[in-house]
Amino acid sequence: MTSQSPNPPARDDKAGHPQNYWAQSERAGLCDALERLGPQAPTLCEGWTAKDLAGHLIVREGRPDAAIGIMIPAARGYTARAQDKATQRPWSDVIMRIRSGPPRGSMMRLTKVDALANTIEYLVHHEDLLRAQPGWQPRNVDAEFENDLWAKLHQFAPRLMKSSPVAIDLVRANGDRLHAAQGTPGAGTVTITGSVIDLVMLAYGRHEHRAEFSGAQADVAAVKSASFGI
């Protein structure tokens, strides 16, 4: 069951869903996983347990002053202390704080902002939790959600993958192709084929995926060693 949107949803004429439907669905799924796996479960975020991840989500939405350390290295200690404080309560309360959505007054309570700011955020962190567990298996998601993610990949993949020394083409399972990185002049091209979620995770610098790489051996090695993400 997905949690209710914190504000009356605008309708998406094409899909018939609220614009933030997928953001809300991923939020609910992540909270279910946090509840099932517990606060000490590992994640793909280096050095973070599920508890640390939960603290990050709470501070990001509710403490914009403390969230500054997410982007500015000099403020990371301040942000880490705020994240730790946010989880100094029963685990069920921590999860409910995330499940209930952004606090009153937050711009993220607006349906359009929720869709823009949280769909990818909650998808990636949901997968960060699931894929860090032994024997993880890929999720089967709605084709409509995959199409939404593919559209978002067009927007952010070139920025996230701009450090690649070679050109990159992303190809989803149905054959759709996205030219995600230019590479240096004269460089070769690496084609990465996989599920849309795998391609999103790869663009965000995660290595737990089942995408397939094709291209010259040296070019593939260069892409695999590149640093992607924010």
LINCORRA-V359227 format. One record per residue. N is the residue number from 1. RES is the residue in three letters. PHI is phi as a letter, one per 40 degrees, with the letter a starting at -180 (* if undefined). Layout:
# LINCORRA-V359227
((N:RES:PHI) (N:RES:PHI))
This chain:
# LINCORRA-V359227
((1:MET:*) (2:THR:c) (3:SER:c) (4:GLN:c) (5:SER:c) (6:PRO:c) (7:ASN:a) (8:PRO:d) (9:PRO:c) (10:ALA:c) (11:ARG:c) (12:ASP:c) (13:ASP:c) (14:LYS:c) (15:ALA:c) (16:GLY:g) (17:HIS:b) (18:PRO:d) (19:GLN:d) (20:ASN:b) (21:TYR:d) (22:TRP:c) (23:ALA:c) (24:GLN:c) (25:SER:c) (26:GLU:c) (27:ARG:d) (28:ALA:c) (29:GLY:c) (30:LEU:c) (31:CYS:c) (32:ASP:c) (33:ALA:c) (34:LEU:d) (35:GLU:c) (36:ARG:c) (37:LEU:c) (38:GLY:g) (39:PRO:c) (40:GLN:c) (41:ALA:c) (42:PRO:c) (43:THR:b) (44:LEU:c) (45:CYS:c) (46:GLU:d) (47:GLY:g) (48:TRP:b) (49:THR:c) (50:ALA:d) (51:LYS:c) (52:ASP:c) (53:LEU:c) (54:ALA:c) (55:GLY:c) (56:HIS:d) (57:LEU:c) (58:ILE:c) (59:VAL:c) (60:ARG:d) (61:GLU:c) (62:GLY:b) (63:ARG:b) (64:PRO:d) (65:ASP:c) (66:ALA:c) (67:ALA:c) (68:ILE:d) (69:GLY:c) (70:ILE:c) (71:MET:b) (72:ILE:b) (73:PRO:d) (74:ALA:c) (75:ALA:b) (76:ARG:c) (77:GLY:c) (78:TYR:c) (79:THR:c) (80:ALA:c) (81:ARG:c) (82:ALA:c) (83:GLN:c) (84:ASP:c) (85:LYS:c) (86:ALA:c) (87:THR:b) (88:GLN:c) (89:ARG:a) (90:PRO:d) (91:TRP:d) (92:SER:c) (93:ASP:c) (94:VAL:d) (95:ILE:c) (96:MET:c) (97:ARG:c) (98:ILE:c) (99:ARG:c) (100:SER:c) (101:GLY:g) (102:PRO:d) (103:PRO:c) (104:ARG:d) (105:GLY:g) (106:SER:c) (107:MET:c) (108:MET:c) (109:ARG:c) (110:LEU:c) (111:THR:d) (112:LYS:c) (113:VAL:c) (114:ASP:d) (115:ALA:c) (116:LEU:c) (117:ALA:c) (118:ASN:b) (119:THR:d) (120:ILE:c) (121:GLU:d) (122:TYR:c) (123:LEU:c) (124:VAL:c) (125:HIS:c) (126:HIS:c) (127:GLU:c) (128:ASP:d) (129:LEU:c) (130:LEU:c) (131:ARG:c) (132:ALA:c) (133:GLN:c) (134:PRO:d) (135:GLY:g) (136:TRP:d) (137:GLN:b) (138:PRO:c) (139:ARG:c) (140:ASN:c) (141:VAL:b) (142:ASP:d) (143:ALA:d) (144:GLU:c) (145:PHE:c) (146:GLU:d) (147:ASN:c) (148:ASP:c) (149:LEU:c) (150:TRP:c) (151:ALA:c) (152:LYS:c) (153:LEU:d) (154:HIS:d) (155:GLN:c) (156:PHE:b) (157:ALA:d) (158:PRO:d) (159:ARG:c) (160:LEU:c) (161:MET:b) (162:LYS:c) (163:SER:c) (164:SER:c) (165:PRO:c) (166:VAL:b) (167:ALA:c) (168:ILE:b) (169:ASP:b) (170:LEU:c) (171:VAL:b) (172:ARG:c) (173:ALA:d) (174:ASN:c) (175:GLY:g) (176:ASP:d) (177:ARG:b) (178:LEU:b) (179:HIS:c) (180:ALA:c) (181:ALA:a) (182:GLN:c) (183:GLY:g) (184:THR:c) (185:PRO:d) (186:GLY:g) (187:ALA:c) (188:GLY:c) (189:THR:b) (190:VAL:b) (191:THR:b) (192:ILE:b) (193:THR:b) (194:GLY:a) (195:SER:c) (196:VAL:c) (197:ILE:c) (198:ASP:d) (199:LEU:c) (200:VAL:c) (201:MET:c) (202:LEU:c) (203:ALA:c) (204:TYR:c) (205:GLY:g) (206:ARG:c) (207:HIS:b) (208:GLU:c) (209:HIS:a) (210:ARG:b) (211:ALA:c) (212:GLU:b) (213:PHE:b) (214:SER:b) (215:GLY:i) (216:ALA:c) (217:GLN:d) (218:ALA:c) (219:ASP:c) (220:VAL:c) (221:ALA:c) (222:ALA:c) (223:VAL:c) (224:LYS:c) (225:SER:c) (226:ALA:c) (227:SER:b) (228:PHE:b) (229:GLY:h) (230:ILE:c))
